[in-house]
């Protein structure tokens, strides 16, 4: 069997040595192009792998940073400090009639013996009446014996009773008040104590039982 040779072929004879070189150059270019394409494809694969690895490696760091920020915000919240307000006298004046602590005393106005379940504090007619402490106004009403009245729930079982007020009230039922806040004015509406000088009748109940308001507000005075 005869071997094929470019040099011995008709094309080889026609082109001569120059044609052989041209043919070889074309083959080399074809091989070089295929190599470059393979190289580019390999570089693209490497680049893609590096990109994926880079994204995966940064994701946990971002999550960690987010958690750190949340923790920082929680630690920066200020502590809430709730303090009890000090008691104050609803009005300042002489005690005209003290708390009887369940004992019977004779009423100058009614003329008979009865318990005096609060204190009568001398005060000018129309003078301001203040809340003994913070609390909620629970009831305002007109009583036939005690006149215009108000109760304030001061919390912890303590309810303040403010009697013989004027008709003009500075608060209404449901209002929240603070210690020393003006809630009304001294009146002359209590028919049960009409014979006395102008005053505020102030009583306190603790868990439903009458207690001495003065001793509760300032035990040092007793």
PyMOL commands that place a pseudoatom at each C-alpha (Angstrom):
pseudoatom trace, name=CA, resn=UNK, resi=1, chain=A, elem=C, hetatm=0, pos=[0.000, 0.000, 0.000]
pseudoatom trace, name=CA, resn=UNK, resi=2, chain=A, elem=C, hetatm=0, pos=[1.355, 3.399, -0.979]
pseudoatom trace, name=CA, resn=UNK, resi=3, chain=A, elem=C, hetatm=0, pos=[1.624, 6.135, 1.643]
pseudoatom trace, name=CA, resn=UNK, resi=4, chain=A, elem=C, hetatm=0, pos=[-0.065, 9.417, 0.856]
pseudoatom trace, name=CA, resn=UNK, resi=5, chain=A, elem=C, hetatm=0, pos=[2.257, 12.381, 0.796]
pseudoatom trace, name=CA, resn=UNK, resi=6, chain=A, elem=C, hetatm=0, pos=[1.434, 15.988, 0.211]
pseudoatom trace, name=CA, resn=UNK, resi=7, chain=A, elem=C, hetatm=0, pos=[4.739, 16.402, -1.515]
pseudoatom trace, name=CA, resn=UNK, resi=8, chain=A, elem=C, hetatm=0, pos=[3.904, 13.571, -3.994]
pseudoatom trace, name=CA, resn=UNK, resi=9, chain=A, elem=C, hetatm=0, pos=[0.285, 14.638, -4.560]
pseudoatom trace, name=CA, resn=UNK, resi=10, chain=A, elem=C, hetatm=0, pos=[-0.840, 16.755, -7.462]
pseudoatom trace, name=CA, resn=UNK, resi=11, chain=A, elem=C, hetatm=0, pos=[-1.560, 19.623, -5.047]
pseudoatom trace, name=CA, resn=UNK, resi=12, chain=A, elem=C, hetatm=0, pos=[1.871, 19.239, -3.532]
pseudoatom trace, name=CA, resn=UNK, resi=13, chain=A, elem=C, hetatm=0, pos=[3.524, 19.262, -6.868]
pseudoatom trace, name=CA, resn=UNK, resi=14, chain=A, elem=C, hetatm=0, pos=[1.504, 22.268, -7.895]
pseudoatom trace, name=CA, resn=UNK, resi=15, chain=A, elem=C, hetatm=0, pos=[2.225, 24.246, -4.758]
pseudoatom trace, name=CA, resn=UNK, resi=16, chain=A, elem=C, hetatm=0, pos=[5.685, 22.987, -4.204]
pseudoatom trace, name=CA, resn=UNK, resi=17, chain=A, elem=C, hetatm=0, pos=[7.508, 23.504, -0.923]
pseudoatom trace, name=CA, resn=UNK, resi=18, chain=A, elem=C, hetatm=0, pos=[5.740, 26.780, -0.340]
pseudoatom trace, name=CA, resn=UNK, resi=19, chain=A, elem=C, hetatm=0, pos=[2.355, 25.100, -0.399]
pseudoatom trace, name=CA, resn=UNK, resi=20, chain=A, elem=C, hetatm=0, pos=[3.453, 22.559, 2.167]
pseudoatom trace, name=CA, resn=UNK, resi=21, chain=A, elem=C, hetatm=0, pos=[4.449, 25.293, 4.572]
pseudoatom trace, name=CA, resn=UNK, resi=22, chain=A, elem=C, hetatm=0, pos=[1.150, 27.098, 4.091]
pseudoatom trace, name=CA, resn=UNK, resi=23, chain=A, elem=C, hetatm=0, pos=[-0.772, 23.925, 4.837]
pseudoatom trace, name=CA, resn=UNK, resi=24, chain=A, elem=C, hetatm=0, pos=[1.247, 23.271, 7.996]
pseudoatom trace, name=CA, resn=UNK, resi=25, chain=A, elem=C, hetatm=0, pos=[0.720, 26.846, 9.151]
pseudoatom trace, name=CA, resn=UNK, resi=26, chain=A, elem=C, hetatm=0, pos=[-3.045, 26.481, 8.730]
pseudoatom trace, name=CA, resn=UNK, resi=27, chain=A, elem=C, hetatm=0, pos=[-3.009, 23.318, 10.830]
pseudoatom trace, name=CA, resn=UNK, resi=28, chain=A, elem=C, hetatm=0, pos=[-1.026, 25.021, 13.562]
pseudoatom trace, name=CA, resn=UNK, resi=29, chain=A, elem=C, hetatm=0, pos=[-3.449, 27.965, 13.615]
pseudoatom trace, name=CA, resn=UNK, resi=30, chain=A, elem=C, hetatm=0, pos=[-6.387, 25.596, 13.934]
pseudoatom trace, name=CA, resn=UNK, resi=31, chain=A, elem=C, hetatm=0, pos=[-4.718, 23.790, 16.806]
pseudoatom trace, name=CA, resn=UNK, resi=32, chain=A, elem=C, hetatm=0, pos=[-3.810, 27.111, 18.447]
pseudoatom trace, name=CA, resn=UNK, resi=33, chain=A, elem=C, hetatm=0, pos=[-7.401, 28.388, 18.214]
pseudoatom trace, name=CA, resn=UNK, resi=34, chain=A, elem=C, hetatm=0, pos=[-8.733, 25.237, 19.829]
pseudoatom trace, name=CA, resn=UNK, resi=35, chain=A, elem=C, hetatm=0, pos=[-6.191, 25.601, 22.629]
pseudoatom trace, name=CA, resn=UNK, resi=36, chain=A, elem=C, hetatm=0, pos=[-7.122, 29.218, 23.266]
pseudoatom trace, name=CA, resn=UNK, resi=37, chain=A, elem=C, hetatm=0, pos=[-10.824, 28.328, 23.379]
pseudoatom trace, name=CA, resn=UNK, resi=38, chain=A, elem=C, hetatm=0, pos=[-10.123, 25.547, 25.872]
pseudoatom trace, name=CA, resn=UNK, resi=39, chain=A, elem=C, hetatm=0, pos=[-7.990, 27.921, 27.959]
pseudoatom trace, name=CA, resn=UNK, resi=40, chain=A, elem=C, hetatm=0, pos=[-10.730, 30.582, 28.024]
pseudoatom trace, name=CA, resn=UNK, resi=41, chain=A, elem=C, hetatm=0, pos=[-13.342, 27.993, 29.020]
pseudoatom trace, name=CA, resn=UNK, resi=42, chain=A, elem=C, hetatm=0, pos=[-11.149, 26.782, 31.883]
pseudoatom trace, name=CA, resn=UNK, resi=43, chain=A, elem=C, hetatm=0, pos=[-10.577, 30.345, 33.121]
pseudoatom trace, name=CA, resn=UNK, resi=44, chain=A, elem=C, hetatm=0, pos=[-14.341, 31.029, 33.091]
pseudoatom trace, name=CA, resn=UNK, resi=45, chain=A, elem=C, hetatm=0, pos=[-14.955, 27.930, 35.228]
pseudoatom trace, name=CA, resn=UNK, resi=46, chain=A, elem=C, hetatm=0, pos=[-12.264, 29.001, 37.697]
pseudoatom trace, name=CA, resn=UNK, resi=47, chain=A, elem=C, hetatm=0, pos=[-13.692, 32.546, 37.888]
pseudoatom trace, name=CA, resn=UNK, resi=48, chain=A, elem=C, hetatm=0, pos=[-17.217, 31.217, 38.546]
pseudoatom trace, name=CA, resn=UNK, resi=49, chain=A, elem=C, hetatm=0, pos=[-15.947, 28.969, 41.324]
pseudoatom trace, name=CA, resn=UNK, resi=50, chain=A, elem=C, hetatm=0, pos=[-14.061, 31.837, 42.934]
pseudoatom trace, name=CA, resn=UNK, resi=51, chain=A, elem=C, hetatm=0, pos=[-17.171, 34.076, 42.807]
pseudoatom trace, name=CA, resn=UNK, resi=52, chain=A, elem=C, hetatm=0, pos=[-19.375, 31.443, 44.458]
pseudoatom trace, name=CA, resn=UNK, resi=53, chain=A, elem=C, hetatm=0, pos=[-16.768, 30.812, 47.164]
pseudoatom trace, name=CA, resn=UNK, resi=54, chain=A, elem=C, hetatm=0, pos=[-16.449, 34.545, 47.804]
pseudoatom trace, name=CA, resn=UNK, resi=55, chain=A, elem=C, hetatm=0, pos=[-20.234, 34.977, 48.254]
pseudoatom trace, name=CA, resn=UNK, resi=56, chain=A, elem=C, hetatm=0, pos=[-20.499, 31.954, 50.531]
pseudoatom trace, name=CA, resn=UNK, resi=57, chain=A, elem=C, hetatm=0, pos=[-17.630, 33.114, 52.733]
pseudoatom trace, name=CA, resn=UNK, resi=58, chain=A, elem=C, hetatm=0, pos=[-19.060, 36.614, 53.266]
pseudoatom trace, name=CA, resn=UNK, resi=59, chain=A, elem=C, hetatm=0, pos=[-22.650, 35.521, 53.988]
pseudoatom trace, name=CA, resn=UNK, resi=60, chain=A, elem=C, hetatm=0, pos=[-21.964, 34.228, 57.533]
pseudoatom trace, name=CA, resn=UNK, resi=61, chain=A, elem=C, hetatm=0, pos=[-20.061, 37.416, 58.354]
pseudoatom trace, name=CA, resn=UNK, resi=62, chain=A, elem=C, hetatm=0, pos=[-23.032, 39.550, 57.334]
pseudoatom trace, name=CA, resn=UNK, resi=63, chain=A, elem=C, hetatm=0, pos=[-25.348, 37.431, 59.469]
pseudoatom trace, name=CA, resn=UNK, resi=64, chain=A, elem=C, hetatm=0, pos=[-22.967, 37.721, 62.419]
pseudoatom trace, name=CA, resn=UNK, resi=65, chain=A, elem=C, hetatm=0, pos=[-22.806, 41.492, 62.018]
pseudoatom trace, name=CA, resn=UNK, resi=66, chain=A, elem=C, hetatm=0, pos=[-26.603, 41.698, 61.976]
pseudoatom trace, name=CA, resn=UNK, resi=67, chain=A, elem=C, hetatm=0, pos=[-26.873, 39.691, 65.185]
pseudoatom trace, name=CA, resn=UNK, resi=68, chain=A, elem=C, hetatm=0, pos=[-24.264, 41.892, 66.833]
pseudoatom trace, name=CA, resn=UNK, resi=69, chain=A, elem=C, hetatm=0, pos=[-26.213, 45.036, 65.911]
pseudoatom trace, name=CA, resn=UNK, resi=70, chain=A, elem=C, hetatm=0, pos=[-29.444, 43.671, 67.433]
pseudoatom trace, name=CA, resn=UNK, resi=71, chain=A, elem=C, hetatm=0, pos=[-27.674, 42.781, 70.663]
pseudoatom trace, name=CA, resn=UNK, resi=72, chain=A, elem=C, hetatm=0, pos=[-26.200, 46.262, 70.862]
pseudoatom trace, name=CA, resn=UNK, resi=73, chain=A, elem=C, hetatm=0, pos=[-29.631, 47.887, 70.464]
pseudoatom trace, name=CA, resn=UNK, resi=74, chain=A, elem=C, hetatm=0, pos=[-31.115, 45.778, 73.285]
pseudoatom trace, name=CA, resn=UNK, resi=75, chain=A, elem=C, hetatm=0, pos=[-28.305, 46.644, 75.675]
pseudoatom trace, name=CA, resn=UNK, resi=76, chain=A, elem=C, hetatm=0, pos=[-28.723, 50.368, 75.009]
pseudoatom trace, name=CA, resn=UNK, resi=77, chain=A, elem=C, hetatm=0, pos=[-32.339, 50.501, 76.280]
pseudoatom trace, name=CA, resn=UNK, resi=78, chain=A, elem=C, hetatm=0, pos=[-32.609, 52.629, 79.470]
pseudoatom trace, name=CA, resn=UNK, resi=79, chain=A, elem=C, hetatm=0, pos=[-33.942, 51.052, 82.646]
pseudoatom trace, name=CA, resn=UNK, resi=80, chain=A, elem=C, hetatm=0, pos=[-37.374, 52.287, 83.739]
pseudoatom trace, name=CA, resn=UNK, resi=81, chain=A, elem=C, hetatm=0, pos=[-37.389, 53.474, 87.341]
pseudoatom trace, name=CA, resn=UNK, resi=82, chain=A, elem=C, hetatm=0, pos=[-40.864, 53.906, 88.830]
pseudoatom trace, name=CA, resn=UNK, resi=83, chain=A, elem=C, hetatm=0, pos=[-40.866, 55.774, 92.136]
pseudoatom trace, name=CA, resn=UNK, resi=84, chain=A, elem=C, hetatm=0, pos=[-43.732, 56.294, 94.598]
pseudoatom trace, name=CA, resn=UNK, resi=85, chain=A, elem=C, hetatm=0, pos=[-44.746, 59.919, 95.045]
pseudoatom trace, name=CA, resn=UNK, resi=86, chain=A, elem=C, hetatm=0, pos=[-44.671, 61.365, 98.583]
pseudoatom trace, name=CA, resn=UNK, resi=87, chain=A, elem=C, hetatm=0, pos=[-47.962, 62.037, 100.361]
pseudoatom trace, name=CA, resn=UNK, resi=88, chain=A, elem=C, hetatm=0, pos=[-49.139, 65.629, 100.718]
pseudoatom trace, name=CA, resn=UNK, resi=89, chain=A, elem=C, hetatm=0, pos=[-51.877, 67.253, 102.777]
pseudoatom trace, name=CA, resn=UNK, resi=90, chain=A, elem=C, hetatm=0, pos=[-54.950, 68.114, 100.671]
pseudoatom trace, name=CA, resn=UNK, resi=91, chain=A, elem=C, hetatm=0, pos=[-55.103, 71.489, 102.447]
pseudoatom trace, name=CA, resn=UNK, resi=92, chain=A, elem=C, hetatm=0, pos=[-52.890, 73.109, 105.056]
pseudoatom trace, name=CA, resn=UNK, resi=93, chain=A, elem=C, hetatm=0, pos=[-54.637, 74.241, 108.207]
pseudoatom trace, name=CA, resn=UNK, resi=94, chain=A, elem=C, hetatm=0, pos=[-55.667, 73.554, 111.768]
pseudoatom trace, name=CA, resn=UNK, resi=95, chain=A, elem=C, hetatm=0, pos=[-57.363, 70.247, 112.581]
pseudoatom trace, name=CA, resn=UNK, resi=96, chain=A, elem=C, hetatm=0, pos=[-60.836, 71.278, 113.733]
pseudoatom trace, name=CA, resn=UNK, resi=97, chain=A, elem=C, hetatm=0, pos=[-62.115, 67.753, 114.372]
pseudoatom trace, name=CA, resn=UNK, resi=98, chain=A, elem=C, hetatm=0, pos=[-59.747, 64.746, 114.514]
pseudoatom trace, name=CA, resn=UNK, resi=99, chain=A, elem=C, hetatm=0, pos=[-60.321, 61.145, 113.489]
pseudoatom trace, name=CA, resn=UNK, resi=100, chain=A, elem=C, hetatm=0, pos=[-62.310, 59.396, 116.252]
pseudoatom trace, name=CA, resn=UNK, resi=101, chain=A, elem=C, hetatm=0, pos=[-61.060, 55.867, 115.471]
pseudoatom trace, name=CA, resn=UNK, resi=102, chain=A, elem=C, hetatm=0, pos=[-64.478, 54.303, 115.972]
pseudoatom trace, name=CA, resn=UNK, resi=103, chain=A, elem=C, hetatm=0, pos=[-65.352, 56.203, 119.162]
pseudoatom trace, name=CA, resn=UNK, resi=104, chain=A, elem=C, hetatm=0, pos=[-68.563, 58.213, 119.390]
pseudoatom trace, name=CA, resn=UNK, resi=105, chain=A, elem=C, hetatm=0, pos=[-68.305, 62.012, 119.425]
pseudoatom trace, name=CA, resn=UNK, resi=106, chain=A, elem=C, hetatm=0, pos=[-71.105, 64.563, 119.570]
pseudoatom trace, name=CA, resn=UNK, resi=107, chain=A, elem=C, hetatm=0, pos=[-71.786, 66.433, 116.332]
pseudoatom trace, name=CA, resn=UNK, resi=108, chain=A, elem=C, hetatm=0, pos=[-72.208, 70.191, 116.856]
pseudoatom trace, name=CA, resn=UNK, resi=109, chain=A, elem=C, hetatm=0, pos=[-74.394, 70.403, 113.761]
pseudoatom trace, name=CA, resn=UNK, resi=110, chain=A, elem=C, hetatm=0, pos=[-76.587, 67.300, 114.127]
pseudoatom trace, name=CA, resn=UNK, resi=111, chain=A, elem=C, hetatm=0, pos=[-76.704, 67.306, 117.938]
pseudoatom trace, name=CA, resn=UNK, resi=112, chain=A, elem=C, hetatm=0, pos=[-76.175, 63.564, 118.388]
pseudoatom trace, name=CA, resn=UNK, resi=113, chain=A, elem=C, hetatm=0, pos=[-73.299, 61.167, 118.988]
pseudoatom trace, name=CA, resn=UNK, resi=114, chain=A, elem=C, hetatm=0, pos=[-71.604, 59.510, 116.037]
pseudoatom trace, name=CA, resn=UNK, resi=115, chain=A, elem=C, hetatm=0, pos=[-68.216, 58.364, 114.833]
pseudoatom trace, name=CA, resn=UNK, resi=116, chain=A, elem=C, hetatm=0, pos=[-66.054, 60.863, 112.974]
pseudoatom trace, name=CA, resn=UNK, resi=117, chain=A, elem=C, hetatm=0, pos=[-64.405, 58.799, 110.249]
pseudoatom trace, name=CA, resn=UNK, resi=118, chain=A, elem=C, hetatm=0, pos=[-62.131, 61.502, 108.855]
pseudoatom trace, name=CA, resn=UNK, resi=119, chain=A, elem=C, hetatm=0, pos=[-60.496, 64.783, 109.805]
pseudoatom trace, name=CA, resn=UNK, resi=120, chain=A, elem=C, hetatm=0, pos=[-61.865, 68.305, 109.397]
pseudoatom trace, name=CA, resn=UNK, resi=121, chain=A, elem=C, hetatm=0, pos=[-59.047, 70.592, 108.238]
pseudoatom trace, name=CA, resn=UNK, resi=122, chain=A, elem=C, hetatm=0, pos=[-59.608, 74.338, 108.468]
pseudoatom trace, name=CA, resn=UNK, resi=123, chain=A, elem=C, hetatm=0, pos=[-59.335, 76.037, 105.072]
pseudoatom trace, name=CA, resn=UNK, resi=124, chain=A, elem=C, hetatm=0, pos=[-60.609, 79.169, 103.369]
pseudoatom trace, name=CA, resn=UNK, resi=125, chain=A, elem=C, hetatm=0, pos=[-63.782, 78.890, 101.332]
pseudoatom trace, name=CA, resn=UNK, resi=126, chain=A, elem=C, hetatm=0, pos=[-62.800, 78.469, 97.688]
pseudoatom trace, name=CA, resn=UNK, resi=127, chain=A, elem=C, hetatm=0, pos=[-59.223, 77.472, 98.548]
pseudoatom trace, name=CA, resn=UNK, resi=128, chain=A, elem=C, hetatm=0, pos=[-57.575, 74.761, 96.423]
pseudoatom trace, name=CA, resn=UNK, resi=129, chain=A, elem=C, hetatm=0, pos=[-57.880, 71.103, 97.411]
pseudoatom trace, name=CA, resn=UNK, resi=130, chain=A, elem=C, hetatm=0, pos=[-55.027, 68.819, 96.336]
pseudoatom trace, name=CA, resn=UNK, resi=131, chain=A, elem=C, hetatm=0, pos=[-54.773, 65.086, 95.748]
pseudoatom trace, name=CA, resn=UNK, resi=132, chain=A, elem=C, hetatm=0, pos=[-52.996, 63.353, 98.632]
pseudoatom trace, name=CA, resn=UNK, resi=133, chain=A, elem=C, hetatm=0, pos=[-51.070, 61.191, 96.166]
pseudoatom trace, name=CA, resn=UNK, resi=134, chain=A, elem=C, hetatm=0, pos=[-51.213, 59.971, 92.601]
pseudoatom trace, name=CA, resn=UNK, resi=135, chain=A, elem=C, hetatm=0, pos=[-54.265, 57.932, 91.678]
pseudoatom trace, name=CA, resn=UNK, resi=136, chain=A, elem=C, hetatm=0, pos=[-57.462, 57.672, 89.657]
pseudoatom trace, name=CA, resn=UNK, resi=137, chain=A, elem=C, hetatm=0, pos=[-60.629, 59.680, 90.270]
pseudoatom trace, name=CA, resn=UNK, resi=138, chain=A, elem=C, hetatm=0, pos=[-63.221, 56.951, 90.763]
pseudoatom trace, name=CA, resn=UNK, resi=139, chain=A, elem=C, hetatm=0, pos=[-66.383, 58.872, 91.712]
pseudoatom trace, name=CA, resn=UNK, resi=140, chain=A, elem=C, hetatm=0, pos=[-67.792, 62.405, 91.959]
pseudoatom trace, name=CA, resn=UNK, resi=141, chain=A, elem=C, hetatm=0, pos=[-71.244, 62.933, 93.430]
pseudoatom trace, name=CA, resn=UNK, resi=142, chain=A, elem=C, hetatm=0, pos=[-73.514, 65.223, 95.456]
pseudoatom trace, name=CA, resn=UNK, resi=143, chain=A, elem=C, hetatm=0, pos=[-74.388, 63.761, 98.862]
pseudoatom trace, name=CA, resn=UNK, resi=144, chain=A, elem=C, hetatm=0, pos=[-77.334, 65.176, 100.889]
pseudoatom trace, name=CA, resn=UNK, resi=145, chain=A, elem=C, hetatm=0, pos=[-75.237, 65.238, 104.096]
pseudoatom trace, name=CA, resn=UNK, resi=146, chain=A, elem=C, hetatm=0, pos=[-71.629, 65.600, 102.914]
pseudoatom trace, name=CA, resn=UNK, resi=147, chain=A, elem=C, hetatm=0, pos=[-72.199, 67.881, 99.933]
pseudoatom trace, name=CA, resn=UNK, resi=148, chain=A, elem=C, hetatm=0, pos=[-70.013, 67.615, 96.851]
pseudoatom trace, name=CA, resn=UNK, resi=149, chain=A, elem=C, hetatm=0, pos=[-67.755, 64.586, 97.248]
pseudoatom trace, name=CA, resn=UNK, resi=150, chain=A, elem=C, hetatm=0, pos=[-64.931, 62.868, 95.408]
pseudoatom trace, name=CA, resn=UNK, resi=151, chain=A, elem=C, hetatm=0, pos=[-63.071, 59.593, 95.853]
pseudoatom trace, name=CA, resn=UNK, resi=152, chain=A, elem=C, hetatm=0, pos=[-59.610, 58.840, 94.464]
pseudoatom trace, name=CA, resn=UNK, resi=153, chain=A, elem=C, hetatm=0, pos=[-58.106, 55.374, 94.310]
pseudoatom trace, name=CA, resn=UNK, resi=154, chain=A, elem=C, hetatm=0, pos=[-54.487, 55.906, 95.386]
pseudoatom trace, name=CA, resn=UNK, resi=155, chain=A, elem=C, hetatm=0, pos=[-53.503, 52.266, 94.922]
pseudoatom trace, name=CA, resn=UNK, resi=156, chain=A, elem=C, hetatm=0, pos=[-52.444, 49.544, 97.364]
pseudoatom trace, name=CA, resn=UNK, resi=157, chain=A, elem=C, hetatm=0, pos=[-55.938, 49.485, 98.862]
pseudoatom trace, name=CA, resn=UNK, resi=158, chain=A, elem=C, hetatm=0, pos=[-55.894, 53.208, 99.783]
pseudoatom trace, name=CA, resn=UNK, resi=159, chain=A, elem=C, hetatm=0, pos=[-58.916, 55.315, 98.774]
pseudoatom trace, name=CA, resn=UNK, resi=160, chain=A, elem=C, hetatm=0, pos=[-59.119, 59.033, 99.563]
pseudoatom trace, name=CA, resn=UNK, resi=161, chain=A, elem=C, hetatm=0, pos=[-62.474, 60.654, 100.409]
pseudoatom trace, name=CA, resn=UNK, resi=162, chain=A, elem=C, hetatm=0, pos=[-62.675, 64.411, 99.800]
pseudoatom trace, name=CA, resn=UNK, resi=163, chain=A, elem=C, hetatm=0, pos=[-65.944, 65.919, 101.144]
pseudoatom trace, name=CA, resn=UNK, resi=164, chain=A, elem=C, hetatm=0, pos=[-67.479, 69.393, 101.460]
pseudoatom trace, name=CA, resn=UNK, resi=165, chain=A, elem=C, hetatm=0, pos=[-66.096, 70.495, 98.087]
pseudoatom trace, name=CA, resn=UNK, resi=166, chain=A, elem=C, hetatm=0, pos=[-67.464, 73.304, 95.955]
pseudoatom trace, name=CA, resn=UNK, resi=167, chain=A, elem=C, hetatm=0, pos=[-69.452, 72.526, 92.821]
pseudoatom trace, name=CA, resn=UNK, resi=168, chain=A, elem=C, hetatm=0, pos=[-66.556, 73.496, 90.541]
pseudoatom trace, name=CA, resn=UNK, resi=169, chain=A, elem=C, hetatm=0, pos=[-64.319, 70.445, 90.066]
pseudoatom trace, name=CA, resn=UNK, resi=170, chain=A, elem=C, hetatm=0, pos=[-60.907, 70.553, 88.403]
pseudoatom trace, name=CA, resn=UNK, resi=171, chain=A, elem=C, hetatm=0, pos=[-61.032, 66.884, 87.374]
pseudoatom trace, name=CA, resn=UNK, resi=172, chain=A, elem=C, hetatm=0, pos=[-63.604, 64.340, 86.257]
pseudoatom trace, name=CA, resn=UNK, resi=173, chain=A, elem=C, hetatm=0, pos=[-64.212, 60.659, 86.861]
pseudoatom trace, name=CA, resn=UNK, resi=174, chain=A, elem=C, hetatm=0, pos=[-61.528, 58.491, 85.287]
pseudoatom trace, name=CA, resn=UNK, resi=175, chain=A, elem=C, hetatm=0, pos=[-58.826, 61.175, 85.357]
pseudoatom trace, name=CA, resn=UNK, resi=176, chain=A, elem=C, hetatm=0, pos=[-55.314, 60.271, 86.511]
pseudoatom trace, name=CA, resn=UNK, resi=177, chain=A, elem=C, hetatm=0, pos=[-53.888, 62.699, 89.084]
pseudoatom trace, name=CA, resn=UNK, resi=178, chain=A, elem=C, hetatm=0, pos=[-50.526, 63.249, 90.748]
pseudoatom trace, name=CA, resn=UNK, resi=179, chain=A, elem=C, hetatm=0, pos=[-49.646, 64.054, 94.338]
pseudoatom trace, name=CA, resn=UNK, resi=180, chain=A, elem=C, hetatm=0, pos=[-50.361, 67.729, 95.021]
pseudoatom trace, name=CA, resn=UNK, resi=181, chain=A, elem=C, hetatm=0, pos=[-52.458, 68.226, 91.884]
pseudoatom trace, name=CA, resn=UNK, resi=182, chain=A, elem=C, hetatm=0, pos=[-55.472, 70.518, 92.413]
pseudoatom trace, name=CA, resn=UNK, resi=183, chain=A, elem=C, hetatm=0, pos=[-58.690, 68.516, 92.137]
pseudoatom trace, name=CA, resn=UNK, resi=184, chain=A, elem=C, hetatm=0, pos=[-61.239, 71.099, 93.325]
pseudoatom trace, name=CA, resn=UNK, resi=185, chain=A, elem=C, hetatm=0, pos=[-61.950, 73.790, 95.913]
pseudoatom trace, name=CA, resn=UNK, resi=186, chain=A, elem=C, hetatm=0, pos=[-63.198, 74.007, 99.496]
pseudoatom trace, name=CA, resn=UNK, resi=187, chain=A, elem=C, hetatm=0, pos=[-66.964, 74.515, 99.631]
pseudoatom trace, name=CA, resn=UNK, resi=188, chain=A, elem=C, hetatm=0, pos=[-69.778, 74.907, 102.148]
pseudoatom trace, name=CA, resn=UNK, resi=189, chain=A, elem=C, hetatm=0, pos=[-71.956, 72.094, 100.836]
pseudoatom trace, name=CA, resn=UNK, resi=190, chain=A, elem=C, hetatm=0, pos=[-71.727, 69.571, 103.735]
pseudoatom trace, name=CA, resn=UNK, resi=191, chain=A, elem=C, hetatm=0, pos=[-74.965, 69.953, 105.720]
pseudoatom trace, name=CA, resn=UNK, resi=192, chain=A, elem=C, hetatm=0, pos=[-73.710, 67.431, 108.288]
pseudoatom trace, name=CA, resn=UNK, resi=193, chain=A, elem=C, hetatm=0, pos=[-70.975, 69.862, 109.416]
pseudoatom trace, name=CA, resn=UNK, resi=194, chain=A, elem=C, hetatm=0, pos=[-72.524, 73.228, 108.571]
pseudoatom trace, name=CA, resn=UNK, resi=195, chain=A, elem=C, hetatm=0, pos=[-71.989, 74.566, 112.137]
pseudoatom trace, name=CA, resn=UNK, resi=196, chain=A, elem=C, hetatm=0, pos=[-68.202, 74.328, 111.840]
pseudoatom trace, name=CA, resn=UNK, resi=197, chain=A, elem=C, hetatm=0, pos=[-65.775, 76.827, 110.363]
pseudoatom trace, name=CA, resn=UNK, resi=198, chain=A, elem=C, hetatm=0, pos=[-64.909, 76.548, 106.670]
pseudoatom trace, name=CA, resn=UNK, resi=199, chain=A, elem=C, hetatm=0, pos=[-63.023, 73.291, 106.211]
pseudoatom trace, name=CA, resn=UNK, resi=200, chain=A, elem=C, hetatm=0, pos=[-62.316, 70.189, 104.133]
pseudoatom trace, name=CA, resn=UNK, resi=201, chain=A, elem=C, hetatm=0, pos=[-63.552, 66.858, 105.438]
pseudoatom trace, name=CA, resn=UNK, resi=202, chain=A, elem=C, hetatm=0, pos=[-60.887, 64.338, 104.432]
pseudoatom trace, name=CA, resn=UNK, resi=203, chain=A, elem=C, hetatm=0, pos=[-61.060, 60.598, 105.058]
pseudoatom trace, name=CA, resn=UNK, resi=204, chain=A, elem=C, hetatm=0, pos=[-58.974, 57.556, 104.108]
pseudoatom trace, name=CA, resn=UNK, resi=205, chain=A, elem=C, hetatm=0, pos=[-59.930, 53.918, 103.735]
pseudoatom trace, name=CA, resn=UNK, resi=206, chain=A, elem=C, hetatm=0, pos=[-57.402, 51.103, 103.638]
pseudoatom trace, name=CA, resn=UNK, resi=207, chain=A, elem=C, hetatm=0, pos=[-58.788, 47.829, 102.304]
pseudoatom trace, name=CA, resn=UNK, resi=208, chain=A, elem=C, hetatm=0, pos=[-62.297, 49.090, 103.070]
pseudoatom trace, name=CA, resn=UNK, resi=209, chain=A, elem=C, hetatm=0, pos=[-61.595, 50.211, 106.661]
pseudoatom trace, name=CA, resn=UNK, resi=210, chain=A, elem=C, hetatm=0, pos=[-61.387, 53.817, 107.876]
pseudoatom trace, name=CA, resn=UNK, resi=211, chain=A, elem=C, hetatm=0, pos=[-57.904, 54.845, 109.064]
pseudoatom trace, name=CA, resn=UNK, resi=212, chain=A, elem=C, hetatm=0, pos=[-56.416, 58.041, 110.505]
pseudoatom trace, name=CA, resn=UNK, resi=213, chain=A, elem=C, hetatm=0, pos=[-55.461, 60.243, 107.503]
pseudoatom trace, name=CA, resn=UNK, resi=214, chain=A, elem=C, hetatm=0, pos=[-52.947, 62.324, 109.455]
pseudoatom trace, name=CA, resn=UNK, resi=215, chain=A, elem=C, hetatm=0, pos=[-51.107, 59.280, 110.771]
pseudoatom trace, name=CA, resn=UNK, resi=216, chain=A, elem=C, hetatm=0, pos=[-50.996, 57.798, 107.280]
pseudoatom trace, name=CA, resn=UNK, resi=217, chain=A, elem=C, hetatm=0, pos=[-49.744, 60.964, 105.572]
pseudoatom trace, name=CA, resn=UNK, resi=218, chain=A, elem=C, hetatm=0, pos=[-47.138, 61.823, 108.207]
pseudoatom trace, name=CA, resn=UNK, resi=219, chain=A, elem=C, hetatm=0, pos=[-46.733, 59.349, 111.095]
pseudoatom trace, name=CA, resn=UNK, resi=220, chain=A, elem=C, hetatm=0, pos=[-44.213, 61.728, 112.734]
pseudoatom trace, name=CA, resn=UNK, resi=221, chain=A, elem=C, hetatm=0, pos=[-47.065, 64.126, 113.548]
pseudoatom trace, name=CA, resn=UNK, resi=222, chain=A, elem=C, hetatm=0, pos=[-48.736, 61.574, 115.830]
for i in range(1, 222): cmd.bond("trace and resi %d" % i, "trace and resi %d" % (i + 1))
show_as sticks, trace
zoom trace
